[in-house]
Amino acid sequence: MFCCFIIYLFIAITGDISVLPDESIDLLVNTIEDAKKPSVAAIQGLALGGGLELTMACHARVSTPDAQLGLPELTLGIIPGFGGTQRLPRLVGLPKAIELLLLSKSIKAMEGKKFGLIDAIASPEELLMVAKSWAVEVAERCKPWISSLQRTEKLPPCSEARKILHAAGEQAKKTAPNMPQRQICLNAIEEGIVCGGYAGLLNETRLFNEIILTTNARSLIHAFFAERATSKVPNVTDVGIKPRKIRKVAVIGGGLMGSGIATALILSGVLVILKEIDSTFLQRGMKSIEANLEGLRKKGSLTMDKKNKALSLLKGVLDYFEFDSVDMVIEAVVENVALKQSIFVEIEKICPPQCILATNTSTIDLNIVGERTNSQDRIVGAHFFSLAHLMPLMEVVRTEKTSSQVILDLMTVGKMIKKVPVIVGNCTGFAVNRTFFPYIQAAQLLLHLGVDLFRIDRVVNSFGMPMGPFQLQDVSGYGVAMAVKPIYALAFKERTFETDLLHLMIESGRNGKANGKGYYLYQSGSKPIPDLSVQAVINESMRRTCIMPSQGPTNVMDQEIVEMIFFPVVNEACRVMDEGVVIRSSDIDTASILGMGFPKYRGGLIFWADTIGSRYIYSKLEKWANAYGEFFKPSKYLEERAKNGLSLSMEDSTPSEASRARLSARI
């Protein structure tokens, strides 16, 4: 059924629904369901989306025990288009169908049998034999000849069904207000219950053809393929290199990042040596890892047996003696150049000659980290995002000297520990942090123009970000922000917004969530509460910065707040693309979604920007640059795109000679 999904993609991109065959009626009903011969589906492996819909049109379903069943279409902004909204409720009942559809949840075949989706379970060796026998017995009337679309015994009366569907719709509005496909899916189900299965199919087709052309669907489908495109790296994944086995990894540093990285590794069956400088720090790191695992167990995503098995793969050490047998080292100490350099000198001497030497630095040039070694070809960045065992993104940072083998090996490790590895070039902040460094700075600029802090956070949260920029700074910690501030100011002169706000916050006894008091007040088990007393600190920072107009606070609409915060981010992304830091523009889309929580239903940062248009973004930035300075100055890449009426995505662009040289050196 993958070809059907390609058709969906083509429609979403071109808007041409004429290519869509009406398989829902012509194939599934006329050819299969109403045929004079019975059909029995034999299921092994994955039966997701159209694959499962095909099986539901058959007269019975036989499956291996571990087969996965589900209808994940809503994650792509669409609804099932081959009868899934009609047949699933008739097979498993309305409440279970709503759960599976709205949550895009997959289940194993054994659970499917419990609810009536699967008729029989067979081993892989006996699957076809059992399915054939079942078909013969149906033909001979020894087993019932059942059309899924005609079944009604599991459907509640119309009045009760409407109550169930209404409750599900209200819940969907609360939990996913920007996912209209959920309500549309519920509407499709209701039509079939009220008017009959065949009428429901016709309505499902109509709704499907409408929703697939929406921006929401186009965005989510783009995000789906953008994430999968990250696994294609020129001169790495296309030259026949095979990844090496990584069985044992040393992690240096057991702080927040190091303990999270170690947690991710042992959860995936990798032996981990955690190295710290003294027993106090080591015990703290080991306890953090155990706490990470316990948190997963309490959430129900990890059993006690799996927790204990993971912990059995962990060993804490205070020296480098056991590094002589590791396949990879990941350094995760504080952002201190001299410290990192000394560590790499040590591990180069002790580790095997083929060992990968990785750093989790988020800002420091990898060439500087490894400049005192003779192993530049195996030095690579493994940049995780906090919390490392939960966040799905991993930036694989390469220098001009990093070997293709090392890049492929680290990509493979990333996938093994359930991360999405995105290949990026070596520069200050790499791709994600560099692209988004204007995010909080733009919010601070707006604050110093007199826009209410908590309004800014509310507007950005309503846009779709997990939290506003000020709450994000509270949660991330002021120490990190203070550490990277001079690095960005030096690297990106004249396009940073300088303010004493963080210094003043720390001086007033505020350290964000770490000590329970920042822009918000934090108490365990409670939502953060806006701290109105922080206004005194803000007033002092505004007095020192002195950019607010003489006539008083700047009056801006909510849309302008979104634009003034995100357009500088788009502008920096243009520089990242132009310099060849990423392979393709869609890599920024994936990284922005997985690393920063940019709303997936907007398709990622660059895709969203292209829905607005380069000319509009350029005109706004130029206007603000004239009013507020260099921070908003449009990049040359953006200016060229805007003046030529082109989209921002790299597919249309022709990078400069310098950019091409940098890109070719990296790939």
N, C-alpha and C positions, 0 to 999 in steps of 0.2 A: 504493500500500500504506500511505499515511499514515493512512487510516481505521482500518486494523488496529492501528496503533500507538496511536491514540486509544482504541480498545477496551481495549488493554493498560493504558493509563493509568487508565481508568475502573475496571477490575478491581482494580488496585493500590490505588486510593483507597477503593473501596467494599467490596472483598472478595467481590464477586458474580461468580463464574465462569460463571453460567448464561447470560450474554450472549455468551460466547465461542463463535463458530461453529467447527465442526471442519473448517476449510478444508484442513488437512493431508491428510485422507482424502477427504472429499466432493468438494472442488474439485480439488485437485492430482492425486490418484490417479484417482478415478472419472471426472471430467470431462475432464481434460487428458491424463494419462499413459496411461490405458487407452482413450482415444477411438479411434474407427475412422478418424478423419482425423488426419493428422500436424499438430503445432503446432511452429512455429519462432519463437523469441524474437528480436526486433530490439531491440538495446540501444544507447542513446545517453545520455550524461550519467551520472547516478548510478543504480546498481543495488545498493542496500544493504539488508540485512535482508530483509524479506518480498519486496521487489522482486526480489532475486537468487534467493530460494527459488522464486518463481514461474517464473523462467526455467529453473531446473534441472529442473523437472517437464516442461518441453517436450522435444521429441525432438531439437532442435538449437538452437544459440545463435549468432547473427551479431551482431557488435558493431562500433561505430566504434573507432578506435585509442585514443582518449583516455578512453573510458568507464571509470568506477571501479566496482569490484566488491568486495563484502565483506559479512560478517555481523557487525555490531558489537553484537549483542544483549547480550553479556556485560558490556559497559560499563554496561548498565542493570540489572544484577543478575539477568537472565533468560537463557534459552538460546533458540536459534532454535526456533520453534514450528510452522513450515510445512515441516518435513522437511529442514532444513539440516544437522542432525547426521547424517543418513543419506545424502543425495545427494552432499554435498561430498566426503566421503572416497572415494566411488565414482568421482567424476569426476577428482579431482586426486591421489588417493593419500592414505594415512593421514598420513604425516609433514607434508605441506603443508597438509592440512585442519586438523590440530591447531594448526599455526602460525597460520593465518588465523583460526581460531575463538578460541583462547585469548588471542591478542594483539589481537583485534578489528581485524586489519590489512586495509586495502583495497589492492587491486592494480589496475594498469591492464590494459586488455583484451589488450594484446600479451603481457603476462606470463601472463594467463589462458589464452591460446591455447597457450603453451608447455607448460602443465601439463594441458591438456585441458578446462578449464572453458569455453572459447570454441572453436567449430568453425571460424569464418571471420571475417576482418576486412574491413570495407568502409568506404568513405568515407561521410560523412553523406548525400551526394547519392544514393548508390547503395544505401544500407542496406536500404530496404524492397524494392527490386527483387531484391537478392541473397537476402534472407530468403524472399521469395515463391518465387523460383526453387528455393531449397533445399527448401522444403516440397513443391513439385511433384515434385522428383526423389526425395524420400523416398516420396511417395505412389506414384510409378511404380517404386519399388524400385531406382532407380539409385543411391541412397544408402541406407545402413543405417537401418532404423527401430529406434531405440534407446530403451529405457526406462532412465533413470538409476538407478532404484531396483533394477533387476534386474542391474545390472553388478557383477561381482565380480573382474574381471581385475586391477584395481589394488589390491585388498585383500590384505594378507599373510595367511598361515595364522593361525588363532585363537591359537595359542601365541605366535607372534611379535607379533601385534597386541596381546595382553595385556601383553607386555613393554614395547612402545612406549608404550602408554597408562599403564602403571604408572610409567614413568620421567617421563612428562609430568606425572602427578599429583604425584610427589615434588617436581618442580621448581616446580609451582604452589604447593605448601605453603610452600616457602621464599620465593618471590618475592611471593606474594599470599595470606598466611594468612587474611585477612579477606574473601576472595572465594570462597565455597563454590560459586558457579555454575560455576567452572572444573572442579571435580571432577564435578559433576553432568553437565556437558556431556560429559566423558570417559566417564562411565557410560552416557550415552545412545548414544554412538558404539559402545561395546563391545557393548551389547545388540543393535544392528543387525548387527554383524559376526558375533556368535555365533548369533543366532536368526533372522537374515534381515531384509531391509529393511522389510517390512510390519510385522513384530513390533516392529521398531525405531521405526517411526512411532507406533504405539500407545503405546509406552513413552515416547517423546519428548513426546507430548501430555500424558500423566499427569504427567511430571516438570515440564513447563512450567506446568501448572495448579497444581502445588504451590509452585513457586519464586516465581511472580509474587505470591503472597500474603505472602512473607516480608518482614521489616523491611528487610533488605538491598536487595531489589528496590524496595520502596516508596521508600526513601531515594534510591537512584540515579536512579530515574525522576523524583522530585521535583527533584533537583539538575539533571537534564537540562532540564526545563521552566523551572526558576528562572533558569538562565543565559540562556535565550532570552527570558524576560520582561524582562530588563534593557534590551532595545532599545525597549521601549514606555514613552515618557515623556510624560505629559499636557502639553498646550500646547506641545509641541516636535515630536514625531513624528506628531501627529494633526491638524495644522493646515495642511498643505499646503506647508510650507517645504521648499525643496530645498537640499541641502548645496552649499557652494561648493567649487571645486577648490583643494586645498592642494598646491602643487607645490614650494614652496621654504620651508624652515624654518630659523630661526636658533636655535641652542642656546647659551646663555650659561653657561659653566662646563664644564670638561672633566674633572671628577673622576669618582668612581665612578658617580654617577647620570647626570651629563651625558653621559659617554662611552657609557653603556649606552643612553640615549635616542637619541643620534645613531646608534648602531649599528642600533637597531630601525628608524629612519627610512630610512637608506640601503639597508637590506636590502629595503625595500619600494619602492624606486625614487624616493624623495624627495630632492631636492637639499638639502644641509645645509651651513650656515655655522656653524662652531664658533668661538666667541669666548672668548678668555682674556685675562688681564691682562698677561702677559709671555710671551716666547718659550719660556722653560723650562716653564711650565705648559702652554702650547699644545702643545709637542712631546710632553709626557707624555700629554696627552689624546689626541692623534692616535695615539700608540703604543698606548694602551689600546684604542682602537677597532679598530686593526689586530689586536691580540691577541684581542679578542672574536671577530672574524671568523675568525682562524686557529684558534681553539678549536672553532668550529662546523665548519670544514673538516676538522679532525682527527677529529671525531666522525662525519664522513660526511654531515652535513646540508647541506653547502655545497660546491660545486665551486670549483676555482681560478678559473675564468672568472667565476663569480658573485661571488666575493670581490673580484676586480679591478674588476668592473663597479660593485660597491657603493662601493669606495674612490674610484672616479672621480667619484662624486657628492658627495664630501666636500671642503670647503675650510676651512682654518684662517685666522683673522684676529685682529688685536689691537685693532681699532677698530670703530666702528659704521657706517662709510661705506656698506657694502653692504646695510645693513638697510633701505634705502629701497625694496627690491624684494621683500621677503619677505612671505609670506602669514600666517606665524605665528612668534612668538618663544616659546621655552620657557626660562625662567630656572631654572637648577639650581645656584645657588651655595650657600654655607653658610647655616645658619639664623641669619641676622643681619638684624634688622628694618631698621636704618638702611641697610645695603648694598642690600637688596632694594628699598627705597623709592627710593634714588638711581638704581638701574638702571631702574626703571619710569618715572621722570621723563625719563631720557635716551631710552629707546626710544619713548616717546610722541611726542617731538619728531621723531624720524627716520623711524619706520616709517610706511607708508601708513595712511590713516585707517580702512581696513577691516581692518587687520591684527589678528589675535587675539593678545592679550597674556596668556600663560599662565605660571604659576609651578608648580614642582615641590615647593614647601614641603610638609612633612608635619605641621606643627604651627601655623604662624602664620596668624592671621586674615587672610583675603584683603582685607577692607576696610582693614586697617592697611597691608598691602603696597601697595595702590593709592590710599591716601588723599590723596596729593599730586598725583594726576593728575586729568584731566577725562574719563577714559575708563573709568569703572566698568562701563559696559555691555559692554565687550569684555574685561574682566579675568576670568580663569577659572583654576581649579586643574587642572593635569594631573599628578596624583599617581601616579607610577610606584612600583613595588616592586623592591627590589634582588634579583637583578641585572636591570636594566630591560629588557635585550634578551631575557631568558629568561622572566621572570615574566609570567603571562598577564593580570594584572589592571591596570586603570587606573581610578582614581577621578577622575571629572569633577566638580570642586568648583565649585558655583555660589553666588553671593551673591544677595541680593534684586534686584540691578540687572543681573546678567548676562543678556544677551539670549538669546532662544530660538535665534536664528541661530547664535550663537557656541557654544552648547551642542551643537546638531546638528552643526556643523562639527567640533568636537573629538571627538564620538562617532564620526563618520565616519573621522577620522584614526585613532582607536583601532582600529577594525575593520580599516582598511587595513594597519596594522602588526601585525595578528594579536593584538590585545588584546581583552579583554572590558571595555567601558566601563560602569561603574556610576555613576549620577548620585547625588551626595551633597550635603548641605547644608554650609554654612560654619560650622564650630565647631572647637574645639581637638581636633586628632587626626583630624577628619573622621569617617568611619564605622569603618574597620578599626582604625587605631591607637588610636582612642578606645575602641572596644569591647574591644580586647585589652590595654589598658594594665594591667588588674589581673592579667593572665596571669602575668607574671614576678614581679610583686609578691606574688601569692598563694603562688608557689613559694618566694620568699624568706621569707615569713611562716612557712610550714611548716618551712623550714630552721632558723629561729630558735626554733621549738618543739622542735627536736631531731631532726627527721626527716632521714635521710641524703640528702645532695645527689644522689648518683649513683642512689640508689633512686628518687628523685622523677623524674629524667630517664628511667630505664628504664620506669617505670610509664606516664608520659605518652607515651613512644615506643610502648609496647605498645598504648595506647589508639588510636593511629593517626596521631599527629603525626610529621612528618618527623624531628624531633629534640626533645629535652626542653628546658625553658625555660632551663636554665643553659648548655647547649651553644649554644642559639640566641643567648644574650647574648654568648658568646665569639665566635661567627661574625659577629654584627651589629656588634660593636665597642663598647667601653666609652665611647668618645667620644660616640657617638649617645645612649646611655643617659644619660650625665651631662648632655648638652645639654637633653634633653627632661624630665628629672626635675623641675626647678623649675617648668617650664611646666605640667606636670600637677598638681603640688602646689598651684599657685596656682589653676588652673582648677577642680580637683575637691577642694576643701578637705574635710578630715575623712574622705575615703574613699581615701586613699593610705597605704601602709605605708612609714614612714620608717626607713631603716637606713643605717649607714655602710659597708656591705659593699663597694660599688663603690670608694669612696675608699680603703679599706684594700687592696683588690686592686691598685689602681694604685700605691699607695705601696710595695707589696711587689714591684713590677716586673712585674706581670701586666697585660697588655692584651688578653688573649684570643687569638684566632687570628692577629691582626695581628703579634704578636711571638712566637707559638708557645707561649705559656704563659698559661693562664687557669685555669678550673676543670679544664680538660683540657690535656694536652700535645699539640702538633701538630707533625708532621713531614711534609714533602712526600711524597705517595704512600702515606701510611699512615693508618689510621683513628685518630681521636683517642683518647688513652689517659687514663683518670681520673688526676688528680694528687692523690694522697693527702696530699701535704704542704700542700695548700690548707686543710686542717682547722685549722691554726694561725690562719689569717686568719679563718676562720669563727668560731672560739672567741672571738677578740677582738671580732668584731661582735656575737656573742651576749651577751657580757659587757656591752657598751655598751647594747644594745637591752633586755635583761633582761625577756623575756616568757616564757621557759621556765618551766613549773610547778616549784614547789619540790621536788616528788616526783621530778623527772627528766624525760627526754625524753617527749614525747607519743607514745602508742602508737596508730597508725592503720593500718587495713587499706588495701590497694591501692585499693579502690573509693572510700574516703574521700579519698585523695590526689587522685584524678581529680575528685571532687566539689568539694573545697576549692579546687582550681585553676580549674576551669571554671565553677562556679556564679557566682562573682563576675563572670566574663566575660559570662555570660548576663544577669546583673543589669544590667550596664552597657549591654548591647544593648537591654534593655527601655527604658532612658532614651533611647537613640538613636532607638528607634522612637517613643516617646511625644513626643519633641521634633520629630518630622518631619524628622530628618536624612536618612532614606531614604524612598523612595517606598512600598516594600512590604517586608514582613518577609523575603520570599525573596531580596531584594537582599543582606541580611546573610548569608544562607546562601551565596550565590554568592561574595560578597566574602571570607567566612571560608575557603572552600575554595581560591579562587584566590590570595588575598593572604597567608594564614597557613598554608596546608597543612592545614586542618582536614579530617579524613578524609571523602572524598566519599561513601563507603559508609554514612556516618551522616547524609547528607542536608544537611549544613550545621548551623551552630550552633543556630539557632532550631528547625529541624525536629527535631534531636536532643533539644533541651530539651523539646519537646512530647511526644516518646516517653516521657519520664520523668514529666512532669506538673508544672504550675505549683505545685500545693499542696506536693508533696514538696520542690521546690527552695526554695520560700519557707520551709518549716518548718526546713530545714537552715540556711539563711542566718540566720534569726532566732536559732536556737540558737547559732551561731558568733558572731553579733554580741553576744549576751549574755556569751559567754565571752571574746572577743578584741577587741571594739570595733567602731567605726563602719565599718571597712573592709568588713565583711560585711553591713551594714544593707540590708535589702531595699528596692528602689525602690517608689514608690507604684504604678507601673504593675504591677509583679509582684505586689504585695500585692492590688490590685484583681482581677487575673486569678485569683489563687489563691483568694480568698474567694468568688468567683463561680463557681469550678470551670470556668474557661475556659482555652483554650489561649493560648499567648503570641503566636502569629502575629497580625499586624495585621488579618487578614481578619475576625476576630471582635470587634475592639476599637472603642471609641468614644473617639477622642482628646479631650483637654481643649480648651477654647476657645483657650487660648494655643497649644497644639500645632497646632490646625487653622489658626490664623492664620499661624503660621510656615510650615506646609506649603503653604498657598494662595499665600503670598508667593513661595515658591520655585518653584511650578509654574504 
